[in-house]
Amino acid sequence: MKEIALHILDIAQNSLAAGASEIRISVEEDLIADRLRLCVEDNGKGMDAQTLQQVVDPFTTSRTTRSVGLGIPLLKAAAEASGGELRIESTPGCGTRLVVAFQHSHIDRMPLGDLPGTLLALVVPNPQVRWQFRYNVTLPGVGEAHSFTFDSDEIVRVLGDIPLSDPDVLAFLRAHLTEGIAALQAECK
Amino acid sequence: MTTIKSLEDLKRVREEALAKRKMKTEAGGKRVIVGMGTCGIAAGARETMKAILNYIEKENLTGVVVTQTGCIGMCEREPIVQVETGEGSLVTYGRVTPEQAERIMREHVTGGKVVTDLVVPV
């Protein structure tokens, strides 16, 4: 997986599998500190210390915990290879928070990739979850971060019983996410 | 430049969708399920999902629910797409590229005819 956006899709699957009803995703491009940070936070069932250990280490993953998979160890390796790190904190019964950081300017840092595509692929098939997304860019010489935010709760509330996979709703979501993210990136050029 | 879609736009979308739904008799609950485990994602499931959503948007297809599942134990056949039609039958397709996803949407979901050459035995 050569895109941060694809890893977001992968990490969020763990939150879904943990039965989360709220998933918060934040992407922060901090050009002052030269960091790119990604955080995925959920209110799912969480993990105990032993499981947490297994999640980040592919070699202790046994057959019975196979669902843990390779996604996170590979992301951790990619982060560490580009001047960053990956941390997971979890409380059984409360939720999990994964933070991964990269050196923004590092030559090996993977690109952000298709963020609107990932969000669409998460939000539409999982309308039972409240998805909150925040994308920040902090530029040198500017006090405040530019940001784009998305909250599926607002969307679902307006729509009522119209499903997210309605063609007109899909067109709306696609335009909203694509234009919002592109506008932020254009602002920060 | 186009303006960013607002919640006001969304309210209008809702009104239009409601009106359209009234004109239509219920489409009979079709479900399209995409495998989104690490294996699926690594094999290109996001692009397959995008192709399905694009098709719905482009063809103005209502009454289709798109959902997802995790790894179902056939990682080598990912991306996997399953189609469930009103009659309660579940058909599993394997190695579904975006182009093949479009074909499944056209021939099976819309046309009601199973795309036999892409079916995997479960």
Interface residues (C-beta under 8 A of the other chain):
Chain A: M1 L6 L9 D10 Q13 L16 A17 S67 G69 L70 G71 D114 G117 T118 L120 A121 V124 P125 N126 E154 I155 V158 L159 G160 I162 P163 S165 D166 P167 D168 V169 L170 A171 F172 R174 A175 H176 E179 G180 A183
Chain B: M1 T2 T3 I4 K5 L7 D9 L10 K11 V13 R14 E16 A17 L18 K20 R21 V34 M36 G37 T38 I41 A42 A45 R46 E47 M49 K50 L53 I56 E57 E59 N60 L61 T62 V64 V65 V66 T67 Q68 G70 C71
